[in-house]
Amino acid sequence: MTARYLSAAEVGALLDVGRSTVGKWRERHPAGSAWPFPEPDVTVGDVPGWLPGRVDEIRAWRDGLPGRGRTSAGVVHR
């Protein structure tokens, strides 16, 4: 059985953003940062891939980003 991975373009489409936005998130929020973007499950050459089941994890990461009405602790400002 062959595993199916989502490209940055596919992840972006599922989150209503472009591939370049996913790339910028990865650059701005690397592993070891305060709010690291979820690491890909596989990288072939320089192309990352995520398992489809991780879309909710990536969506939760995006929704918790500071500047989206939340602090780094996830508290909503009113």
mmJSON file of the N, C-alpha and C atoms, coordinates in Angstrom:
{"data_MODEL":{"atom_site":{
"group_PDB":["ATOM","ATOM","ATOM","ATOM","ATOM","ATOM","ATOM","ATOM","ATOM","ATOM","ATOM","ATOM","ATOM","ATOM","ATOM","ATOM","ATOM","ATOM","ATOM","ATOM","ATOM","ATOM","ATOM","ATOM","ATOM","ATOM","ATOM","ATOM","ATOM","ATOM","ATOM","ATOM","ATOM","ATOM","ATOM","ATOM","ATOM","ATOM","ATOM","ATOM","ATOM","ATOM","ATOM","ATOM","ATOM","ATOM","ATOM","ATOM","ATOM","ATOM","ATOM","ATOM","ATOM","ATOM","ATOM","ATOM","ATOM","ATOM","ATOM","ATOM","ATOM","ATOM","ATOM","ATOM","ATOM","ATOM","ATOM","ATOM","ATOM","ATOM","ATOM","ATOM","ATOM","ATOM","ATOM","ATOM","ATOM","ATOM","ATOM","ATOM","ATOM","ATOM","ATOM","ATOM","ATOM","ATOM","ATOM","ATOM","ATOM","ATOM","ATOM","ATOM","ATOM","ATOM","ATOM","ATOM","ATOM","ATOM","ATOM","ATOM","ATOM","ATOM","ATOM","ATOM","ATOM","ATOM","ATOM","ATOM","ATOM","ATOM","ATOM","ATOM","ATOM","ATOM","ATOM","ATOM","ATOM","ATOM","ATOM","ATOM","ATOM","ATOM","ATOM","ATOM","ATOM","ATOM","ATOM","ATOM","ATOM","ATOM","ATOM","ATOM","ATOM","ATOM","ATOM","ATOM","ATOM","ATOM","ATOM","ATOM","ATOM","ATOM","ATOM","ATOM","ATOM","ATOM","ATOM","ATOM","ATOM","ATOM","ATOM","ATOM","ATOM","ATOM","ATOM","ATOM","ATOM","ATOM","ATOM","ATOM","ATOM","ATOM","ATOM","ATOM","ATOM","ATOM","ATOM","ATOM","ATOM","ATOM","ATOM","ATOM","ATOM","ATOM","ATOM","ATOM","ATOM","ATOM","ATOM","ATOM","ATOM","ATOM","ATOM","ATOM","ATOM","ATOM","ATOM","ATOM","ATOM","ATOM","ATOM","ATOM","ATOM","ATOM","ATOM","ATOM","ATOM","ATOM","ATOM","ATOM","ATOM","ATOM","ATOM","ATOM","ATOM","ATOM","ATOM","ATOM","ATOM","ATOM","ATOM","ATOM","ATOM","ATOM","ATOM","ATOM","ATOM","ATOM","ATOM","ATOM","ATOM","ATOM","ATOM","ATOM","ATOM","ATOM","ATOM","ATOM","ATOM","ATOM","ATOM","ATOM","ATOM","ATOM"],
"id":[1,2,3,4,5,6,7,8,9,10,11,12,13,14,15,16,17,18,19,20,21,22,23,24,25,26,27,28,29,30,31,32,33,34,35,36,37,38,39,40,41,42,43,44,45,46,47,48,49,50,51,52,53,54,55,56,57,58,59,60,61,62,63,64,65,66,67,68,69,70,71,72,73,74,75,76,77,78,79,80,81,82,83,84,85,86,87,88,89,90,91,92,93,94,95,96,97,98,99,100,101,102,103,104,105,106,107,108,109,110,111,112,113,114,115,116,117,118,119,120,121,122,123,124,125,126,127,128,129,130,131,132,133,134,135,136,137,138,139,140,141,142,143,144,145,146,147,148,149,150,151,152,153,154,155,156,157,158,159,160,161,162,163,164,165,166,167,168,169,170,171,172,173,174,175,176,177,178,179,180,181,182,183,184,185,186,187,188,189,190,191,192,193,194,195,196,197,198,199,200,201,202,203,204,205,206,207,208,209,210,211,212,213,214,215,216,217,218,219,220,221,222,223,224,225,226,227,228,229,230,231,232,233,234],
"type_symbol":["N","C","C","N","C","C","N","C","C","N","C","C","N","C","C","N","C","C","N","C","C","N","C","C","N","C","C","N","C","C","N","C","C","N","C","C","N","C","C","N","C","C","N","C","C","N","C","C","N","C","C","N","C","C","N","C","C","N","C","C","N","C","C","N","C","C","N","C","C","N","C","C","N","C","C","N","C","C","N","C","C","N","C","C","N","C","C","N","C","C","N","C","C","N","C","C","N","C","C","N","C","C","N","C","C","N","C","C","N","C","C","N","C","C","N","C","C","N","C","C","N","C","C","N","C","C","N","C","C","N","C","C","N","C","C","N","C","C","N","C","C","N","C","C","N","C","C","N","C","C","N","C","C","N","C","C","N","C","C","N","C","C","N","C","C","N","C","C","N","C","C","N","C","C","N","C","C","N","C","C","N","C","C","N","C","C","N","C","C","N","C","C","N","C","C","N","C","C","N","C","C","N","C","C","N","C","C","N","C","C","N","C","C","N","C","C","N","C","C","N","C","C","N","C","C","N","C","C","N","C","C","N","C","C"],
"label_atom_id":["N","CA","C","N","CA","C","N","CA","C","N","CA","C","N","CA","C","N","CA","C","N","CA","C","N","CA","C","N","CA","C","N","CA","C","N","CA","C","N","CA","C","N","CA","C","N","CA","C","N","CA","C","N","CA","C","N","CA","C","N","CA","C","N","CA","C","N","CA","C","N","CA","C","N","CA","C","N","CA","C","N","CA","C","N","CA","C","N","CA","C","N","CA","C","N","CA","C","N","CA","C","N","CA","C","N","CA","C","N","CA","C","N","CA","C","N","CA","C","N","CA","C","N","CA","C","N","CA","C","N","CA","C","N","CA","C","N","CA","C","N","CA","C","N","CA","C","N","CA","C","N","CA","C","N","CA","C","N","CA","C","N","CA","C","N","CA","C","N","CA","C","N","CA","C","N","CA","C","N","CA","C","N","CA","C","N","CA","C","N","CA","C","N","CA","C","N","CA","C","N","CA","C","N","CA","C","N","CA","C","N","CA","C","N","CA","C","N","CA","C","N","CA","C","N","CA","C","N","CA","C","N","CA","C","N","CA","C","N","CA","C","N","CA","C","N","CA","C","N","CA","C","N","CA","C","N","CA","C","N","CA","C","N","CA","C","N","CA","C","N","CA","C"],
"label_alt_id":[null,null,null,null,null,null,null,null,null,null,null,null,null,null,null,null,null,null,null,null,null,null,null,null,null,null,null,null,null,null,null,null,null,null,null,null,null,null,null,null,null,null,null,null,null,null,null,null,null,null,null,null,null,null,null,null,null,null,null,null,null,null,null,null,null,null,null,null,null,null,null,null,null,null,null,null,null,null,null,null,null,null,null,null,null,null,null,null,null,null,null,null,null,null,null,null,null,null,null,null,null,null,null,null,null,null,null,null,null,null,null,null,null,null,null,null,null,null,null,null,null,null,null,null,null,null,null,null,null,null,null,null,null,null,null,null,null,null,null,null,null,null,null,null,null,null,null,null,null,null,null,null,null,null,null,null,null,null,null,null,null,null,null,null,null,null,null,null,null,null,null,null,null,null,null,null,null,null,null,null,null,null,null,null,null,null,null,null,null,null,null,null,null,null,null,null,null,null,null,null,null,null,null,null,null,null,null,null,null,null,null,null,null,null,null,null,null,null,null,null,null,null,null,null,null,null,null,null,null,null,null,null,null,null],
"label_comp_id":["MET","MET","MET","THR","THR","THR","ALA","ALA","ALA","ARG","ARG","ARG","TYR","TYR","TYR","LEU","LEU","LEU","SER","SER","SER","ALA","ALA","ALA","ALA","ALA","ALA","GLU","GLU","GLU","VAL","VAL","VAL","GLY","GLY","GLY","ALA","ALA","ALA","LEU","LEU","LEU","LEU","LEU","LEU","ASP","ASP","ASP","VAL","VAL","VAL","GLY","GLY","GLY","ARG","ARG","ARG","SER","SER","SER","THR","THR","THR","VAL","VAL","VAL","GLY","GLY","GLY","LYS","LYS","LYS","TRP","TRP","TRP","ARG","ARG","ARG","GLU","GLU","GLU","ARG","ARG","ARG","HIS","HIS","HIS","PRO","PRO","PRO","ALA","ALA","ALA","GLY","GLY","GLY","SER","SER","SER","ALA","ALA","ALA","TRP","TRP","TRP","PRO","PRO","PRO","PHE","PHE","PHE","PRO","PRO","PRO","GLU","GLU","GLU","PRO","PRO","PRO","ASP","ASP","ASP","VAL","VAL","VAL","THR","THR","THR","VAL","VAL","VAL","GLY","GLY","GLY","ASP","ASP","ASP","VAL","VAL","VAL","PRO","PRO","PRO","GLY","GLY","GLY","TRP","TRP","TRP","LEU","LEU","LEU","PRO","PRO","PRO","GLY","GLY","GLY","ARG","ARG","ARG","VAL","VAL","VAL","ASP","ASP","ASP","GLU","GLU","GLU","ILE","ILE","ILE","ARG","ARG","ARG","ALA","ALA","ALA","TRP","TRP","TRP","ARG","ARG","ARG","ASP","ASP","ASP","GLY","GLY","GLY","LEU","LEU","LEU","PRO","PRO","PRO","GLY","GLY","GLY","ARG","ARG","ARG","GLY","GLY","GLY","ARG","ARG","ARG","THR","THR","THR","SER","SER","SER","ALA","ALA","ALA","GLY","GLY","GLY","VAL","VAL","VAL","VAL","VAL","VAL","HIS","HIS","HIS","ARG","ARG","ARG"],
"label_asym_id":["A","A","A","A","A","A","A","A","A","A","A","A","A","A","A","A","A","A","A","A","A","A","A","A","A","A","A","A","A","A","A","A","A","A","A","A","A","A","A","A","A","A","A","A","A","A","A","A","A","A","A","A","A","A","A","A","A","A","A","A","A","A","A","A","A","A","A","A","A","A","A","A","A","A","A","A","A","A","A","A","A","A","A","A","A","A","A","A","A","A","A","A","A","A","A","A","A","A","A","A","A","A","A","A","A","A","A","A","A","A","A","A","A","A","A","A","A","A","A","A","A","A","A","A","A","A","A","A","A","A","A","A","A","A","A","A","A","A","A","A","A","A","A","A","A","A","A","A","A","A","A","A","A","A","A","A","A","A","A","A","A","A","A","A","A","A","A","A","A","A","A","A","A","A","A","A","A","A","A","A","A","A","A","A","A","A","A","A","A","A","A","A","A","A","A","A","A","A","A","A","A","A","A","A","A","A","A","A","A","A","A","A","A","A","A","A","A","A","A","A","A","A","A","A","A","A","A","A","A","A","A","A","A","A"],
"label_entity_id":["1","1","1","1","1","1","1","1","1","1","1","1","1","1","1","1","1","1","1","1","1","1","1","1","1","1","1","1","1","1","1","1","1","1","1","1","1","1","1","1","1","1","1","1","1","1","1","1","1","1","1","1","1","1","1","1","1","1","1","1","1","1","1","1","1","1","1","1","1","1","1","1","1","1","1","1","1","1","1","1","1","1","1","1","1","1","1","1","1","1","1","1","1","1","1","1","1","1","1","1","1","1","1","1","1","1","1","1","1","1","1","1","1","1","1","1","1","1","1","1","1","1","1","1","1","1","1","1","1","1","1","1","1","1","1","1","1","1","1","1","1","1","1","1","1","1","1","1","1","1","1","1","1","1","1","1","1","1","1","1","1","1","1","1","1","1","1","1","1","1","1","1","1","1","1","1","1","1","1","1","1","1","1","1","1","1","1","1","1","1","1","1","1","1","1","1","1","1","1","1","1","1","1","1","1","1","1","1","1","1","1","1","1","1","1","1","1","1","1","1","1","1","1","1","1","1","1","1","1","1","1","1","1","1"],
"label_seq_id":[1,1,1,2,2,2,3,3,3,4,4,4,5,5,5,6,6,6,7,7,7,8,8,8,9,9,9,10,10,10,11,11,11,12,12,12,13,13,13,14,14,14,15,15,15,16,16,16,17,17,17,18,18,18,19,19,19,20,20,20,21,21,21,22,22,22,23,23,23,24,24,24,25,25,25,26,26,26,27,27,27,28,28,28,29,29,29,30,30,30,31,31,31,32,32,32,33,33,33,34,34,34,35,35,35,36,36,36,37,37,37,38,38,38,39,39,39,40,40,40,41,41,41,42,42,42,43,43,43,44,44,44,45,45,45,46,46,46,47,47,47,48,48,48,49,49,49,50,50,50,51,51,51,52,52,52,53,53,53,54,54,54,55,55,55,56,56,56,57,57,57,58,58,58,59,59,59,60,60,60,61,61,61,62,62,62,63,63,63,64,64,64,65,65,65,66,66,66,67,67,67,68,68,68,69,69,69,70,70,70,71,71,71,72,72,72,73,73,73,74,74,74,75,75,75,76,76,76,77,77,77,78,78,78],
"pdbx_PDB_ins_code":[null,null,null,null,null,null,null,null,null,null,null,null,null,null,null,null,null,null,null,null,null,null,null,null,null,null,null,null,null,null,null,null,null,null,null,null,null,null,null,null,null,null,null,null,null,null,null,null,null,null,null,null,null,null,null,null,null,null,null,null,null,null,null,null,null,null,null,null,null,null,null,null,null,null,null,null,null,null,null,null,null,null,null,null,null,null,null,null,null,null,null,null,null,null,null,null,null,null,null,null,null,null,null,null,null,null,null,null,null,null,null,null,null,null,null,null,null,null,null,null,null,null,null,null,null,null,null,null,null,null,null,null,null,null,null,null,null,null,null,null,null,null,null,null,null,null,null,null,null,null,null,null,null,null,null,null,null,null,null,null,null,null,null,null,null,null,null,null,null,null,null,null,null,null,null,null,null,null,null,null,null,null,null,null,null,null,null,null,null,null,null,null,null,null,null,null,null,null,null,null,null,null,null,null,null,null,null,null,null,null,null,null,null,null,null,null,null,null,null,null,null,null,null,null,null,null,null,null,null,null,null,null,null,null],
"Cartn_x":[0.848,0.0,0.897,0.533,1.29,0.645,1.469,0.966,0.705,-0.31,-0.658,-0.345,0.396,0.767,0.204,-0.065,-0.537,0.643,0.65,1.677,1.313,2.228,1.946,0.775,0.681,-0.434,-1.759,-1.774,-3.007,-3.385,-2.398,-2.665,-3.23,-2.605,-3.089,-4.511,-4.829,-6.175,-7.204,-6.858,-7.772,-7.967,-6.996,-7.075,-7.431,-7.769,-8.142,-7.024,-5.789,-4.629,-3.819,-2.869,-2.036,-0.847,-0.232,0.972,2.06,2.18,3.234,3.006,1.753,1.467,1.955,1.72,2.209,3.73,4.386,5.842,6.322,5.623,5.992,5.8,4.707,4.494,5.655,6.077,7.183,8.481,8.726,9.934,9.883,8.75,8.617,8.458,8.039,7.764,8.451,9.799,10.515,10.494,10.909,11.055,11.953,11.591,12.361,11.877,10.976,10.435,9.297,8.782,7.726,6.448,6.137,4.921,5.275,6.012,6.518,5.411,5.546,4.621,4.814,3.727,3.867,4.833,5.805,6.801,6.136,6.641,6.09,6.408,5.595,5.805,6.858,7.062,8.029,8.533,9.77,10.316,11.008,10.623,11.23,11.912,13.234,13.978,13.786,13.26,12.929,11.419,10.653,9.19,8.643,7.98,7.409,6.058,5.705,4.399,3.851,2.554,1.876,0.816,0.644,-0.428,-1.768,-2.751,-4.056,-4.703,-4.479,-5.071,-4.552,-3.527,-2.944,-3.505,-4.457,-5.018,-5.623,-6.339,-6.931,-5.854,-4.732,-3.6,-3.045,-2.886,-2.355,-3.361,-4.633,-5.683,-5.669,-5.533,-5.478,-4.247,-3.121,-1.901,-2.188,-2.76,-3.067,-4.024,-5.054,-6.053,-5.502,-4.429,-3.814,-2.698,-2.424,-1.344,-1.605,-0.61,-0.746,-1.045,-1.845,-2.214,-3.524,-4.076,-5.381,-6.419,-6.212,-7.137,-6.803,-5.618,-5.221,-3.811,-3.493,-2.117,-1.424,-0.151,0.556,0.004,-0.735,-1.337,-2.697,-3.184,-4.463,-5.661,-5.439,-6.535,-7.085,-8.383,-9.021,-9.137,-8.694,-8.817,-10.168,-10.792,-12.079,-12.002],
"Cartn_y":[-1.182,0.0,1.25,2.215,3.452,4.527,5.216,6.309,7.534,8.293,9.527,10.702,11.653,12.845,14.079,15.101,16.377,17.314,17.98,18.989,20.283,21.223,22.538,23.195,23.002,23.57,22.958,21.648,20.988,21.394,21.49,21.956,23.367,24.227,25.597,25.652,24.836,24.831,24.419,23.459,23.024,24.083,24.992,26.06,27.408,27.397,28.616,29.65,29.162,30.025,29.415,30.169,29.67,28.856,28.145,27.371,28.249,29.462,30.353,30.738,30.822,31.126,29.993,28.756,27.607,27.662,27.999,28.126,29.232,30.357,31.463,31.07,30.353,29.882,28.996,28.104,27.2,27.976,29.005,29.817,30.651,31.237,32.144,31.424,30.164,29.403,28.037,28.021,26.75,25.956,24.705,23.877,24.617,24.582,25.271,26.679,27.206,28.544,28.439,29.586,29.621,28.925,28.99,28.392,27.695,26.563,25.921,25.32,25.53,24.917,23.404,22.625,21.169,20.655,19.893,19.336,18.4,18.367,17.429,15.986,15.063,13.647,13.05,13.694,13.219,14.425,14.339,15.336,14.573,14.859,14.234,15.348,15.291,16.42,17.569,18.667,19.805,19.962,18.96,19.056,18.346,19.118,18.517,17.872,16.899,16.264,15.934,16.137,15.86,14.799,13.927,12.945,13.668,13.227,13.906,14.029,13.082,13.12,14.238,14.955,16.029,17.404,17.479,18.772,19.49,18.772,19.412,19.965,19.263,19.744,21.037,21.071,22.269,23.414,23.117,24.143,24.714,23.85,24.307,25.178,24.808,25.626,27.018,27.065,28.351,29.182,28.558,29.281,29.811,29.235,29.693,30.701,31.074,32.034,33.374,33.93,35.3,36.232,37.236,38.145,37.763,36.646,36.23,36.43,37.456,37.735,36.983,36.372,35.571,35.97,35.681,35.835,34.507,34.421,33.163,32.079,32.445,31.45,30.995,31.584,31.171,31.896,32.966,33.707,34.699,34.719,35.644,37.021,38.056,39.442,39.99,40.743,41.376,42.843],
"Cartn_z":[0.0,0.0,0.0,-0.797,-0.907,-0.038,0.746,1.584,0.713,1.046,0.332,1.244,0.738,1.491,0.798,1.591,1.058,0.843,-0.291,-0.565,0.158,0.158,0.739,0.013,-1.297,-2.062,-1.624,-1.384,-0.952,0.469,1.354,2.721,2.658,1.87,1.721,1.21,0.212,-0.353,0.701,1.537,2.589,3.668,3.795,4.793,4.164,2.888,2.153,2.088,1.941,1.714,0.574,0.069,-1.012,-0.512,-1.448,-1.146,-0.552,-1.066,-0.578,0.883,1.308,2.717,3.608,3.193,3.967,4.049,2.94,2.94,3.876,3.892,4.787,6.246,6.544,7.918,8.35,7.459,7.799,8.04,7.234,7.394,8.673,8.959,10.101,11.434,11.376,12.6,12.539,12.497,12.384,13.689,13.603,14.803,15.785,17.04,18.072,18.358,17.517,17.767,18.782,19.2,20.21,19.731,18.451,17.918,16.604,16.675,15.451,14.585,13.287,12.335,12.376,12.292,12.322,11.245,11.682,10.769,9.767,8.533,7.558,7.966,7.485,7.759,6.836,5.694,4.719,3.932,3.48,2.565,1.444,0.214,-0.952,-1.723,-1.784,-2.317,-1.352,-1.819,-0.95,-0.775,-1.17,-1.146,0.096,0.993,2.2,1.92,2.756,2.653,4.032,4.209,5.474,5.238,6.213,6.127,6.183,5.4,5.378,6.755,7.627,8.955,9.84,9.399,10.202,9.87,8.95,8.559,9.762,10.627,11.807,12.737,12.856,13.668,13.088,11.782,11.123,11.232,11.085,11.226,12.65,13.656,15.052,15.272,14.643,14.743,14.184,12.975,12.332,13.174,13.706,14.479,15.796,16.284,17.525,17.338,16.102,15.843,16.523,17.195,17.694,16.51,16.752,15.672,15.018,15.418,14.907,16.007,16.856,17.939,19.207,19.245,20.398,20.837,22.076,22.542,22.302,22.609,22.433,23.332,24.379,25.264,24.768,23.661,23.101,23.691,24.447,25.055,24.041,23.894,22.948,23.58,22.852,23.306,22.901,23.756,23.419,23.698],
"occupancy":[1.0,1.0,1.0,1.0,1.0,1.0,1.0,1.0,1.0,1.0,1.0,1.0,1.0,1.0,1.0,1.0,1.0,1.0,1.0,1.0,1.0,1.0,1.0,1.0,1.0,1.0,1.0,1.0,1.0,1.0,1.0,1.0,1.0,1.0,1.0,1.0,1.0,1.0,1.0,1.0,1.0,1.0,1.0,1.0,1.0,1.0,1.0,1.0,1.0,1.0,1.0,1.0,1.0,1.0,1.0,1.0,1.0,1.0,1.0,1.0,1.0,1.0,1.0,1.0,1.0,1.0,1.0,1.0,1.0,1.0,1.0,1.0,1.0,1.0,1.0,1.0,1.0,1.0,1.0,1.0,1.0,1.0,1.0,1.0,1.0,1.0,1.0,1.0,1.0,1.0,1.0,1.0,1.0,1.0,1.0,1.0,1.0,1.0,1.0,1.0,1.0,1.0,1.0,1.0,1.0,1.0,1.0,1.0,1.0,1.0,1.0,1.0,1.0,1.0,1.0,1.0,1.0,1.0,1.0,1.0,1.0,1.0,1.0,1.0,1.0,1.0,1.0,1.0,1.0,1.0,1.0,1.0,1.0,1.0,1.0,1.0,1.0,1.0,1.0,1.0,1.0,1.0,1.0,1.0,1.0,1.0,1.0,1.0,1.0,1.0,1.0,1.0,1.0,1.0,1.0,1.0,1.0,1.0,1.0,1.0,1.0,1.0,1.0,1.0,1.0,1.0,1.0,1.0,1.0,1.0,1.0,1.0,1.0,1.0,1.0,1.0,1.0,1.0,1.0,1.0,1.0,1.0,1.0,1.0,1.0,1.0,1.0,1.0,1.0,1.0,1.0,1.0,1.0,1.0,1.0,1.0,1.0,1.0,1.0,1.0,1.0,1.0,1.0,1.0,1.0,1.0,1.0,1.0,1.0,1.0,1.0,1.0,1.0,1.0,1.0,1.0,1.0,1.0,1.0,1.0,1.0,1.0,1.0,1.0,1.0,1.0,1.0,1.0,1.0,1.0,1.0,1.0,1.0,1.0],
"B_iso_or_equiv":[0.0,0.0,0.0,0.0,0.0,0.0,0.0,0.0,0.0,0.0,0.0,0.0,0.0,0.0,0.0,0.0,0.0,0.0,0.0,0.0,0.0,0.0,0.0,0.0,0.0,0.0,0.0,0.0,0.0,0.0,0.0,0.0,0.0,0.0,0.0,0.0,0.0,0.0,0.0,0.0,0.0,0.0,0.0,0.0,0.0,0.0,0.0,0.0,0.0,0.0,0.0,0.0,0.0,0.0,0.0,0.0,0.0,0.0,0.0,0.0,0.0,0.0,0.0,0.0,0.0,0.0,0.0,0.0,0.0,0.0,0.0,0.0,0.0,0.0,0.0,0.0,0.0,0.0,0.0,0.0,0.0,0.0,0.0,0.0,0.0,0.0,0.0,0.0,0.0,0.0,0.0,0.0,0.0,0.0,0.0,0.0,0.0,0.0,0.0,0.0,0.0,0.0,0.0,0.0,0.0,0.0,0.0,0.0,0.0,0.0,0.0,0.0,0.0,0.0,0.0,0.0,0.0,0.0,0.0,0.0,0.0,0.0,0.0,0.0,0.0,0.0,0.0,0.0,0.0,0.0,0.0,0.0,0.0,0.0,0.0,0.0,0.0,0.0,0.0,0.0,0.0,0.0,0.0,0.0,0.0,0.0,0.0,0.0,0.0,0.0,0.0,0.0,0.0,0.0,0.0,0.0,0.0,0.0,0.0,0.0,0.0,0.0,0.0,0.0,0.0,0.0,0.0,0.0,0.0,0.0,0.0,0.0,0.0,0.0,0.0,0.0,0.0,0.0,0.0,0.0,0.0,0.0,0.0,0.0,0.0,0.0,0.0,0.0,0.0,0.0,0.0,0.0,0.0,0.0,0.0,0.0,0.0,0.0,0.0,0.0,0.0,0.0,0.0,0.0,0.0,0.0,0.0,0.0,0.0,0.0,0.0,0.0,0.0,0.0,0.0,0.0,0.0,0.0,0.0,0.0,0.0,0.0,0.0,0.0,0.0,0.0,0.0,0.0,0.0,0.0,0.0,0.0,0.0,0.0],
"pdbx_formal_charge":[null,null,null,null,null,null,null,null,null,null,null,null,null,null,null,null,null,null,null,null,null,null,null,null,null,null,null,null,null,null,null,null,null,null,null,null,null,null,null,null,null,null,null,null,null,null,null,null,null,null,null,null,null,null,null,null,null,null,null,null,null,null,null,null,null,null,null,null,null,null,null,null,null,null,null,null,null,null,null,null,null,null,null,null,null,null,null,null,null,null,null,null,null,null,null,null,null,null,null,null,null,null,null,null,null,null,null,null,null,null,null,null,null,null,null,null,null,null,null,null,null,null,null,null,null,null,null,null,null,null,null,null,null,null,null,null,null,null,null,null,null,null,null,null,null,null,null,null,null,null,null,null,null,null,null,null,null,null,null,null,null,null,null,null,null,null,null,null,null,null,null,null,null,null,null,null,null,null,null,null,null,null,null,null,null,null,null,null,null,null,null,null,null,null,null,null,null,null,null,null,null,null,null,null,null,null,null,null,null,null,null,null,null,null,null,null,null,null,null,null,null,null,null,null,null,null,null,null,null,null,null,null,null,null],
"auth_seq_id":[1,1,1,2,2,2,3,3,3,4,4,4,5,5,5,6,6,6,7,7,7,8,8,8,9,9,9,10,10,10,11,11,11,12,12,12,13,13,13,14,14,14,15,15,15,16,16,16,17,17,17,18,18,18,19,19,19,20,20,20,21,21,21,22,22,22,23,23,23,24,24,24,25,25,25,26,26,26,27,27,27,28,28,28,29,29,29,30,30,30,31,31,31,32,32,32,33,33,33,34,34,34,35,35,35,36,36,36,37,37,37,38,38,38,39,39,39,40,40,40,41,41,41,42,42,42,43,43,43,44,44,44,45,45,45,46,46,46,47,47,47,48,48,48,49,49,49,50,50,50,51,51,51,52,52,52,53,53,53,54,54,54,55,55,55,56,56,56,57,57,57,58,58,58,59,59,59,60,60,60,61,61,61,62,62,62,63,63,63,64,64,64,65,65,65,66,66,66,67,67,67,68,68,68,69,69,69,70,70,70,71,71,71,72,72,72,73,73,73,74,74,74,75,75,75,76,76,76,77,77,77,78,78,78],
"auth_comp_id":["MET","MET","MET","THR","THR","THR","ALA","ALA","ALA","ARG","ARG","ARG","TYR","TYR","TYR","LEU","LEU","LEU","SER","SER","SER","ALA","ALA","ALA","ALA","ALA","ALA","GLU","GLU","GLU","VAL","VAL","VAL","GLY","GLY","GLY","ALA","ALA","ALA","LEU","LEU","LEU","LEU","LEU","LEU","ASP","ASP","ASP","VAL","VAL","VAL","GLY","GLY","GLY","ARG","ARG","ARG","SER","SER","SER","THR","THR","THR","VAL","VAL","VAL","GLY","GLY","GLY","LYS","LYS","LYS","TRP","TRP","TRP","ARG","ARG","ARG","GLU","GLU","GLU","ARG","ARG","ARG","HIS","HIS","HIS","PRO","PRO","PRO","ALA","ALA","ALA","GLY","GLY","GLY","SER","SER","SER","ALA","ALA","ALA","TRP","TRP","TRP","PRO","PRO","PRO","PHE","PHE","PHE","PRO","PRO","PRO","GLU","GLU","GLU","PRO","PRO","PRO","ASP","ASP","ASP","VAL","VAL","VAL","THR","THR","THR","VAL","VAL","VAL","GLY","GLY","GLY","ASP","ASP","ASP","VAL","VAL","VAL","PRO","PRO","PRO","GLY","GLY","GLY","TRP","TRP","TRP","LEU","LEU","LEU","PRO","PRO","PRO","GLY","GLY","GLY","ARG","ARG","ARG","VAL","VAL","VAL","ASP","ASP","ASP","GLU","GLU","GLU","ILE","ILE","ILE","ARG","ARG","ARG","ALA","ALA","ALA","TRP","TRP","TRP","ARG","ARG","ARG","ASP","ASP","ASP","GLY","GLY","GLY","LEU","LEU","LEU","PRO","PRO","PRO","GLY","GLY","GLY","ARG","ARG","ARG","GLY","GLY","GLY","ARG","ARG","ARG","THR","THR","THR","SER","SER","SER","ALA","ALA","ALA","GLY","GLY","GLY","VAL","VAL","VAL","VAL","VAL","VAL","HIS","HIS","HIS","ARG","ARG","ARG"],
"auth_asym_id":["A","A","A","A","A","A","A","A","A","A","A","A","A","A","A","A","A","A","A","A","A","A","A","A","A","A","A","A","A","A","A","A","A","A","A","A","A","A","A","A","A","A","A","A","A","A","A","A","A","A","A","A","A","A","A","A","A","A","A","A","A","A","A","A","A","A","A","A","A","A","A","A","A","A","A","A","A","A","A","A","A","A","A","A","A","A","A","A","A","A","A","A","A","A","A","A","A","A","A","A","A","A","A","A","A","A","A","A","A","A","A","A","A","A","A","A","A","A","A","A","A","A","A","A","A","A","A","A","A","A","A","A","A","A","A","A","A","A","A","A","A","A","A","A","A","A","A","A","A","A","A","A","A","A","A","A","A","A","A","A","A","A","A","A","A","A","A","A","A","A","A","A","A","A","A","A","A","A","A","A","A","A","A","A","A","A","A","A","A","A","A","A","A","A","A","A","A","A","A","A","A","A","A","A","A","A","A","A","A","A","A","A","A","A","A","A","A","A","A","A","A","A","A","A","A","A","A","A","A","A","A","A","A","A"],
"auth_atom_id":["N","CA","C","N","CA","C","N","CA","C","N","CA","C","N","CA","C","N","CA","C","N","CA","C","N","CA","C","N","CA","C","N","CA","C","N","CA","C","N","CA","C","N","CA","C","N","CA","C","N","CA","C","N","CA","C","N","CA","C","N","CA","C","N","CA","C","N","CA","C","N","CA","C","N","CA","C","N","CA","C","N","CA","C","N","CA","C","N","CA","C","N","CA","C","N","CA","C","N","CA","C","N","CA","C","N","CA","C","N","CA","C","N","CA","C","N","CA","C","N","CA","C","N","CA","C","N","CA","C","N","CA","C","N","CA","C","N","CA","C","N","CA","C","N","CA","C","N","CA","C","N","CA","C","N","CA","C","N","CA","C","N","CA","C","N","CA","C","N","CA","C","N","CA","C","N","CA","C","N","CA","C","N","CA","C","N","CA","C","N","CA","C","N","CA","C","N","CA","C","N","CA","C","N","CA","C","N","CA","C","N","CA","C","N","CA","C","N","CA","C","N","CA","C","N","CA","C","N","CA","C","N","CA","C","N","CA","C","N","CA","C","N","CA","C","N","CA","C","N","CA","C","N","CA","C","N","CA","C","N","CA","C","N","CA","C","N","CA","C","N","CA","C"],
"pdbx_PDB_model_num":[1,1,1,1,1,1,1,1,1,1,1,1,1,1,1,1,1,1,1,1,1,1,1,1,1,1,1,1,1,1,1,1,1,1,1,1,1,1,1,1,1,1,1,1,1,1,1,1,1,1,1,1,1,1,1,1,1,1,1,1,1,1,1,1,1,1,1,1,1,1,1,1,1,1,1,1,1,1,1,1,1,1,1,1,1,1,1,1,1,1,1,1,1,1,1,1,1,1,1,1,1,1,1,1,1,1,1,1,1,1,1,1,1,1,1,1,1,1,1,1,1,1,1,1,1,1,1,1,1,1,1,1,1,1,1,1,1,1,1,1,1,1,1,1,1,1,1,1,1,1,1,1,1,1,1,1,1,1,1,1,1,1,1,1,1,1,1,1,1,1,1,1,1,1,1,1,1,1,1,1,1,1,1,1,1,1,1,1,1,1,1,1,1,1,1,1,1,1,1,1,1,1,1,1,1,1,1,1,1,1,1,1,1,1,1,1,1,1,1,1,1,1,1,1,1,1,1,1,1,1,1,1,1,1]
}}}
